[in-house]
Amino acid sequence: MEVIDMTKDEKGEESMVEHFFDSAGKKRTFRLGVYAAGNFFEAAELRGGEPSGIRFILPVPADGAPPWGQMRDKIRERLSQRDLVRDEEGRLHDLRRTIRAQITDQDGPDRGTPLLLIDDMEVTWQEFGQMLMTYAGWGLRLQICDCGDE
């Protein structure tokens, strides 16, 4: 972990930008800060300086102290495992038969169509479906959970 920026907003709430390394050794950047009148603590992955990667949200305890350590542990735990890899031809392969993802919206002409954030990749439903075809005939369980609890 490397702190690269610490600021306070107009309400005096702290925000920090930190680097973390994922299981592939890639440096990932997150902005950590409180929001919603100090009730929630968020870590949002930054891509190109904008929050567009994975997110984690924790409630702020009644004492008002943001859970910085707990959030850092949550980020490290999530980044320590990979679920998918992309081969030389661009095809996806699962590594564990469990895929953890966050659902987001696509930009451009496909706006309104869900996009999956899996590890450090943006994966379309078409790509995801092609990867699943290796399991044709198997069962599938899809569970929707809180942001960061996947």
MOUR-V140373 format. One record per residue. N is the residue number from 1. RES is the residue in three letters. PSI is psi as a letter, one per 20 degrees, with the letter a starting at -180 (999 if undefined). OMEGA is omega in whole degrees, -180 to 180 (* if undefined). Layout:
n->N res->RES psi->PSI omega->OMEGA
n->N res->RES psi->PSI omega->OMEGA
This chain:
n->1 res->MET psi->p omega->179
n->2 res->GLU psi->o omega->177
n->3 res->VAL psi->p omega->-179
n->4 res->ILE psi->i omega->180
n->5 res->ASP psi->p omega->175
n->6 res->MET psi->p omega->-177
n->7 res->THR psi->r omega->172
n->8 res->LYS psi->p omega->178
n->9 res->ASP psi->a omega->-177
n->10 res->GLU psi->i omega->178
n->11 res->LYS psi->j omega->-180
n->12 res->GLY psi->j omega->-180
n->13 res->GLU psi->p omega->-177
n->14 res->GLU psi->q omega->174
n->15 res->SER psi->q omega->-177
n->16 res->MET psi->q omega->174
n->17 res->VAL psi->p omega->-177
n->18 res->GLU psi->q omega->174
n->19 res->HIS psi->q omega->173
n->20 res->PHE psi->q omega->178
n->21 res->PHE psi->p omega->177
n->22 res->ASP psi->a omega->-175
n->23 res->SER psi->i omega->178
n->24 res->ALA psi->j omega->-179
n->25 res->GLY psi->j omega->180
n->26 res->LYS psi->p omega->178
n->27 res->LYS psi->p omega->180
n->28 res->ARG psi->p omega->-175
n->29 res->THR psi->p omega->-179
n->30 res->PHE psi->q omega->170
n->31 res->ARG psi->p omega->179
n->32 res->LEU psi->p omega->179
n->33 res->GLY psi->r omega->179
n->34 res->VAL psi->q omega->175
n->35 res->TYR psi->r omega->-179
n->36 res->ALA psi->l omega->178
n->37 res->ALA psi->k omega->177
n->38 res->GLY psi->j omega->-178
n->39 res->ASN psi->h omega->-177
n->40 res->PHE psi->q omega->179
n->41 res->PHE psi->p omega->-174
n->42 res->GLU psi->q omega->168
n->43 res->ALA psi->o omega->-179
n->44 res->ALA psi->p omega->178
n->45 res->GLU psi->p omega->179
n->46 res->LEU psi->p omega->173
n->47 res->ARG psi->o omega->-176
n->48 res->GLY psi->k omega->179
n->49 res->GLY psi->i omega->-179
n->50 res->GLU psi->q omega->177
n->51 res->PRO psi->o omega->-178
n->52 res->SER psi->j omega->178
n->53 res->GLY psi->b omega->-178
n->54 res->ILE psi->q omega->-178
n->55 res->ARG psi->q omega->174
n->56 res->PHE psi->q omega->180
n->57 res->ILE psi->p omega->176
n->58 res->LEU psi->q omega->174
n->59 res->PRO psi->q omega->175
n->60 res->VAL psi->p omega->-180
n->61 res->PRO psi->r omega->-178
n->62 res->ALA psi->h omega->180
n->63 res->ASP psi->i omega->175
n->64 res->GLY psi->i omega->180
n->65 res->ALA psi->o omega->179
n->66 res->PRO psi->q omega->-179
n->67 res->PRO psi->m omega->-177
n->68 res->TRP psi->g omega->-178
n->69 res->GLY psi->g omega->179
n->70 res->GLN psi->h omega->180
n->71 res->MET psi->g omega->179
n->72 res->ARG psi->g omega->177
n->73 res->ASP psi->g omega->-179
n->74 res->LYS psi->g omega->179
n->75 res->ILE psi->g omega->-179
n->76 res->ARG psi->g omega->180
n->77 res->GLU psi->g omega->-178
n->78 res->ARG psi->g omega->-177
n->79 res->LEU psi->i omega->-177
n->80 res->SER psi->i omega->-179
n->81 res->GLN psi->q omega->174
n->82 res->ARG psi->q omega->178
n->83 res->ASP psi->h omega->-177
n->84 res->LEU psi->q omega->168
n->85 res->VAL psi->q omega->177
n->86 res->ARG psi->p omega->-179
n->87 res->ASP psi->a omega->-177
n->88 res->GLU psi->h omega->180
n->89 res->GLU psi->i omega->179
n->90 res->GLY psi->j omega->180
n->91 res->ARG psi->q omega->179
n->92 res->LEU psi->q omega->176
n->93 res->HIS psi->p omega->178
n->94 res->ASP psi->q omega->-178
n->95 res->LEU psi->h omega->-170
n->96 res->ARG psi->j omega->-174
n->97 res->ARG psi->j omega->172
n->98 res->THR psi->p omega->-179
n->99 res->ILE psi->o omega->175
n->100 res->ARG psi->p omega->-176
n->101 res->ALA psi->r omega->169
n->102 res->GLN psi->q omega->-178
n->103 res->ILE psi->p omega->177
n->104 res->THR psi->a omega->-178
n->105 res->ASP psi->q omega->177
n->106 res->GLN psi->q omega->174
n->107 res->ASP psi->r omega->174
n->108 res->GLY psi->b omega->-174
n->109 res->PRO psi->h omega->180
n->110 res->ASP psi->j omega->180
n->111 res->ARG psi->p omega->-178
n->112 res->GLY psi->i omega->177
n->113 res->THR psi->p omega->-178
n->114 res->PRO psi->q omega->176
n->115 res->LEU psi->p omega->-179
n->116 res->LEU psi->p omega->171
n->117 res->LEU psi->o omega->-178
n->118 res->ILE psi->p omega->-174
n->119 res->ASP psi->c omega->179
n->120 res->ASP psi->k omega->-175
n->121 res->MET psi->q omega->168
n->122 res->GLU psi->p omega->-174
n->123 res->VAL psi->p omega->177
n->124 res->THR psi->r omega->177
n->125 res->TRP psi->h omega->178
n->126 res->GLN psi->g omega->178
n->127 res->GLU psi->g omega->-180
n->128 res->PHE psi->g omega->178
n->129 res->GLY psi->g omega->178
n->130 res->GLN psi->h omega->178
n->131 res->MET psi->h omega->-180
n->132 res->LEU psi->h omega->-178
n->133 res->MET psi->h omega->176
n->134 res->THR psi->i omega->180
n->135 res->TYR psi->k omega->179
n->136 res->ALA psi->p omega->-179
n->137 res->GLY psi->i omega->179
n->138 res->TRP psi->r omega->174
n->139 res->GLY psi->r omega->-180
n->140 res->LEU psi->p omega->175
n->141 res->ARG psi->p omega->178
n->142 res->LEU psi->p omega->-177
n->143 res->GLN psi->p omega->176
n->144 res->ILE psi->p omega->-177
n->145 res->CYS psi->r omega->179
n->146 res->ASP psi->q omega->178
n->147 res->CYS psi->p omega->-180
n->148 res->GLY psi->i omega->179
n->149 res->ASP psi->j omega->-179
n->150 res->GLU psi->999 omega->*
